[in-house]
Amino acid sequence: MPDLYIGLMSGTSLDGIDAALVAIENQQITPIDFAYLPFAALLKQRIHRLSQANTPVTLSEYGALDTELGYCFADAVKQLLGKSQTRASAITAIGSHGQTVYHAPAPPLPFTLQIGDPNIIAEQTGITTVADFRRRDMAAGGQGAPLVPAFHQAVFRHPSEHRCIVNIGGIANITVLPPGTTPAVIGFDTGPGNILMDQWIHAQRGLGYDANGDWGKSGQLCQPLLAALLADPYFQLAPPKSTGKEYFSLAWLQQHLPHHTDNSADIQATLCALMAQTISQAIKQHAPQTERILVCGGGIHNNHLLNLLAQQLTCPIASTLGYGLHPDHVEAIAFAWLAQQTLTCKTGNLPEATGAHKPVVLGGIYQANPIL
């Protein structure tokens, strides 16, 4: 009989919580059901405030939000259990990524911080919860990100085809999957994904995201602005590397704007071009043998972005949907898989992707209390 796991993911886009129920047997992963719990507008604002570099916050604010998000993650689990008509006692464990509020991988004292108290998740659901995955990788000398390449390797690697997985959330990352089982798999954050476009359209038009990329498509590319953005040192760094919304923020964008254009649609068009170019250049430089690109994450819904990628890359580009996993569910499923790796004492990181000195078992385990 397969074991049932739930994966929880809330990404840098701060839109809400993805919850995935999967069956895992002999490393075969079968999606069963999925639920989504959106964040209320005020909660999203509070998370965004806590996530800003150089914004003063109190320990009281931090602690309250950590607790509140713990209850939110537990509510997402309960919603999924009800939707799928699954008993909590049937679930082996929950894997919770938590909500990243700060990611600072640079020395001398690198750290990453995810909130959403797993004690509350375990207590409210009655299910053993695995959380805090990223910091063990950092303790082993890694950047704590990206972690999904290990999962991509487990589910998408092909015996004879060179593949590249492009995961476009708030931050974009790629996983380079050579064929077979022995060549090393690498992965890294290419730079901003949806985060800048989402923040810009919200600032200019009060919308949460650019549906289908239509607003960006309506603008004209500002080549001088694009060149200025591409000159950022991050894009020239060699992998392994990771980044976050603390770095690629509206403040980062606005320092360039007075020198180039004030047309808001043109800026959106340029941000989309920035994402497409940094992803395609990363693939050309680090995965030149790629024969097929599989895309997952929220960026799959930006048709304008996908068209730009197709113009810059010669190999076929497809959704992960045709390869067994819905693109919106991949990351949540990844953390269900990582929970299983942890509970079975298997490593969950790829040193080639994170820069860790060695593979390590990730996360802390918060046991469900026995029924007395």
N, C-alpha and C positions, 0 to 999 in steps of 0.2 A: 504493500500500500504506500502511495506517495505521502509525504509530509506536507502539510499546509502551512504557508507563511504569508505574512502581510508585510508589504514594504510601504513606507511613508516618505514622501519627498516634498519639500517646499524649497523652491529655488530662489535665485537672485532676482527674478522678476516680481517676487512678492505678491503673486496673484492669489495663491491659496495652497491647499494641501492635496496632493495626489495620493490615493491609497489603492494599492493593488493586492489582490488575493491570488496566490499562485500555488500550484502543486509542484513539488520537486521530488524527483525519484531518479537516482543514479545520474545526477547532473542534467537530467531532462526537465525542462521548465515548461509548465503548461499554465497559461493565464486562465483564470476562472472568472473573475469579476473585477470591477473597478469603480471607485467613487471619488468624487471631487468636492472638497469643502472650500468655497471661496472665503477670503478674508473680508471682514467688514472694512469699510473705508477708513474709519478711525484707527482700527488695529493696524492696517497697512501703513498709515501715516506714522504711527508710533514705532513700528519696526524700522521704517525708513529713517526716522530720526536717530534711533539707536545705532544704525549702521553707518552714519555719516562720519567721515574722518574729521577730527578736530571739533566735533560737536560735544559740548559738555553735557554729560548725563550723570544722574545719581545712581548709587547702588540700589536705592529704592525703586527707581524706574526699571533698572535691569532685572532685579529680582522679581518684580511684579509681572513683567512681560515673560520671563522664563516660566513662571507658574501658569500664566494665562495660556501661553502657547502649549504647555503640557496638556491642559484640558482640551484645547482645540485638536491636537493630534489624537487624543483619546476619543473625541467626538467623531473624528473622521473614521476611526476604526469601527466604532459602534454603527455608524451609518453604513459602512461596507458590510458588516456582519448582517445587519438587517436586510440590506438589499439582496445579498446573496443567500439569505436564510441559512447562515452558518453559525453554529454554536461556538462561543469563545473557547470552550474546552477542546474543540477540534483543532485549534491553531497551535502549532508548535512554538512559534515565536513571531514577534514583530521586529522588523528592522527599521529604525527611525533615523533618518539623516538629520532631523532637526532643521532649524532655520539659521542659516549663517548670518551673523550680524557683523563679523569682521574677519577678514582673511589677510594676514600679513606674513607671507612666507619668507621674506628676506632676512638674512642674518643681521645682527648677531643673536637676537632673541626672537626667532620666528614663532608665531602662534596663529591659531585659527580658533574661532569661537562660534559654536552652534548652541542655540537655546531651544527650549521646549522640553521641560523636565521629564526624563524617562521614568523617574520614580512615579510620577503621576500617571503616565500612560499605563504602566504595569498595574498600578493599584486600581485605576478606573476600569480597566478592561479585564483584569484577571489573567492577562497573558504575559509570559516572559518577554521582556523587551531588550533588544540589543541596540545600543546607541553610542554616540561619541566615537565614530569610526576614524575620523581624520587625525586626531592627535597622536594615536599610537604610531602612525606612519611618520609624523613629524619627530616623535621621540627617537625614531630610527634614522633620523637624518633626512627625511623626505619633506616635501612641501605640503603633504596632506591632500593633494589634489593633482590631477584628476584621479578619482578612484574608479570611475566607470570603465576604463580600459580593460581591467581584469574581467569584468562581466562581459564586455564586448568580445573578448577573446573566447570566453566560454560558450557563447551562444551564436556568434556570427562568423567565426573563423572557418574558412573553406579549405578543403584539401589541395585544390589546384588553382584557385583564383586569388589574385591580389586584391584585397578590399581595403577601403577606408571608411570608417564610420564617422559621420559628422553630427555631433550633438549640439544643437543650437538652442540654448536657454538664454538666460540673461547674459552669460558668458558663453562663448563658443569653444568647443574643444574637438580635437580629432583623435581617432585611434587608428594606427596603421597596422593592418593585419596581413602579414605575408602568408602565403599558403603553407599548408603542412602544420607540423607541431613543434618544430625546433627553432626556426628563426625568431629572434626577439621581437616582441610586440612593443611598440612605443606609443605614447599618447601625450598630449599637452594642450593647454589652453592657447588658442590662437589669438585671443583678444576679445573685444566686446562682441556679444551676440545681440540679443534684442534690447539690452538694458538702455543703451543710449537713445535708440529710436523710441522706446516706450516712454522714457523720461521727457524727451523732447516734445512728443505729440501731447503728452499730458500737460506740459508747461504752456504749450502754444494753443491747444484746442480743447483741453480738459478731457481727453480720451485716454483710456487705459492702454491702448495699443493701436497700431496702424493696420486695420483689417485688410488682409490680402496684400499689404504693401501699397495700397492704392494712392495714399497721399504722397509717399515717396516717389512713386512712379510719375505723379503729376508734376514733380519739380524737375529742375535742370541740375545736372551734376556741376558742382563748383570745383574745377580741377585744382586751383591753387589751395583751396581749403583741404581737399583730399590729400594733396601732397604734404601739407603741413601736419595733418593728423598721422599720416603714414611715417613721418619722420620720428615719431616717438620711439625711444630706445627699446621699449618692450618688444616691438615687432622684429627687431634685429637680434634679440637674445636667442641663444641656442637652447633647445630643450634638454632636460626637463624644465618646464616652467609653468607657473600658474598665476592667476590674477583674480581680481574681483571688482565689485562695484565701488569699492573704496578708492580704487585707482581710476578706472574708466567711469567717470561721473560727469554730471553736467558742468561741474567746475572745471574739469579737464577740457571739456569741449569749449566752454565759454572763453577760455583764455586765448583761443584762436579766432573767435568770431569777429571781433572788431576790425580785423585786418583783411577780411575777405568778402563776406556777404551778410546781409541782414534779411534775406528772403527765407522765410521759415520753411516753405516747401522744398526749396533748393537745399537747405541744410539737411532735411530729412532724406532727400535723394542721395546726398553725399554720405550720410551715415550708413545708408543701406549699401552703397558702393564700397565703403570702408570695410564693412563686414564681409562682403563677397570677395573683395580683393585679398584681405588678410587670410581668409580660409583657403582660397584657391592657391595663393602663393605658398602657404604652408604645405599644401598637398604636393605642389610641383617640386618644392625643395626637398621635402622629407619623405614623400611617397610617390616618386616619379613613375613607378611601375604599376600604379593603381589601375585596375581594370573595371572596378565597379565601386561607386560611392553610394552608401546607404545613409539616409538622413533621418534623424529623430529629434525630438524636442519641439518647442513651440514654433521655431523658425520654419518648420515644414509647411506651415499655413501661410507663409509670406510668398505668394506666387512671384512677385517682382524679384525677390531675393533669389529664388530658385532659377529664374530665367537668367539673372546675372551670372550665377554660378555656371549654368549650362553654356553660356557664352565664353567663359574663361577656361573651362575644363572640357576635355575631349571624350572622357569615358562616360558611360551611362550613369545617370543619377536617379535613384529610386528611394521611395519611402521604405522604412523597415517593416511596414505593414505586410508587404508581400513576402517577407522573410520571417514571419511568425510572431512579431511583436508590434503592437500599435505604437506609433511614434510618440504619442503623448504619455505612454505608460512605461517607457523603457527605463527611466531613472528610478521610478518607484519599484519596479520589478528588480532592478539591480540591487536595491537595499534589502529586499526580501532575500535575494541570493546571498548577499554579504552576511546577513544574519545567520543563514544556514552554514556558511563557511566558518563563522566564528564558533557556533555551537558544536561543530564537528572538528574544532581545532585545526582548521585549514587556513592558510594565509589568504588575505584578501587584497593585497596591494601588488602592483607591478613596479619594482624599483626603476625600471627603464622609463616609466611614466612619471613617477613622483620624485625620483632622485634619492630614495631611501637606500641605506647601506645593504639592506637585505629584505626579503619578504617577511612579513610579520602577520600574526593573527590580530585582527582589528577589533576595536570596540570594547565597551563594558557591558556586562550582562546583569540585568535587573530582573531577578527571578520573580515569577508569580507566586503569591502565597498559596500554600496548600489549602484545600477546602477541608475545614475541620468539622 
